[in-house]
Amino acid sequence: MIIKAKVKDVFKSKGVQLPDTTYNLLNDEIARKIRFWAQRAKEGNIKRLNPEDVWMVIGNPWKKIID
């Protein structure tokens, strides 16, 4: 799902080594997130995921907890 070289470069730029097994765990986690988002889009009857609709799929991180 994710591009291995780019992910490793990000970690390397911060001085962190990223073994292949760790990369595989991160890749699996991201794949599960994407499948979850796709399911939410389907349940929300979204036929085309436009930028303004992304918050409906991933949730609104800026939503106020206390009104």
Legacy VTK file of the C-alpha trace (Angstrom):
# vtk DataFile Version 3.0
C-alpha trace
ASCII
DATASET POLYDATA
POINTS 67 float
0.000 0.000 0.000
2.765 2.442 0.859
6.013 3.083 -0.971
8.792 1.442 1.001
11.621 3.745 -0.112
9.700 6.898 0.800
8.718 5.587 4.223
12.276 4.508 4.973
13.572 7.917 3.826
11.249 9.701 6.258
12.467 7.619 9.188
16.093 7.871 8.035
15.841 11.681 7.888
14.955 11.591 11.596
17.825 9.217 12.406
15.591 6.180 12.960
16.319 2.810 11.403
13.332 0.970 9.965
13.781 -2.792 9.599
11.720 -4.626 6.989
9.600 -6.358 9.637
8.667 -3.002 11.159
7.895 -1.597 7.730
5.607 -4.568 7.103
3.727 -3.863 10.344
3.270 -0.200 9.392
2.161 -1.143 5.890
-0.396 -3.585 7.305
-1.758 -0.949 9.688
-2.164 1.575 6.874
-3.846 -1.034 4.664
-6.361 -1.771 7.448
-7.052 1.962 7.858
-7.677 2.368 4.138
-10.051 -0.620 4.073
-11.891 0.869 7.062
-12.177 4.237 5.310
-13.459 2.550 2.143
-16.107 0.719 4.176
-17.187 3.981 5.812
-17.481 5.589 2.377
-19.655 2.703 1.220
-21.839 2.903 4.344
-22.144 6.669 3.849
-23.284 6.086 0.261
-20.327 8.067 -1.107
-19.866 7.206 -4.762
-16.859 9.477 -5.383
-14.569 10.570 -2.580
-13.920 14.258 -3.175
-11.551 16.307 -0.989
-14.437 18.007 0.787
-15.892 14.591 1.711
-12.749 13.094 3.230
-13.731 14.175 6.757
-16.828 11.958 6.488
-14.647 8.922 5.847
-11.788 9.479 8.290
-13.792 11.361 10.891
-13.452 14.968 11.916
-10.338 15.380 14.085
-11.319 18.977 14.906
-14.780 18.111 16.202
-15.453 19.668 19.575
-15.713 17.089 22.327
-17.508 19.420 24.713
-20.236 21.673 23.349
LINES 1 68
67 0 1 2 3 4 5 6 7 8 9 10 11 12 13 14 15 16 17 18 19 20 21 22 23 24 25 26 27 28 29 30 31 32 33 34 35 36 37 38 39 40 41 42 43 44 45 46 47 48 49 50 51 52 53 54 55 56 57 58 59 60 61 62 63 64 65 66
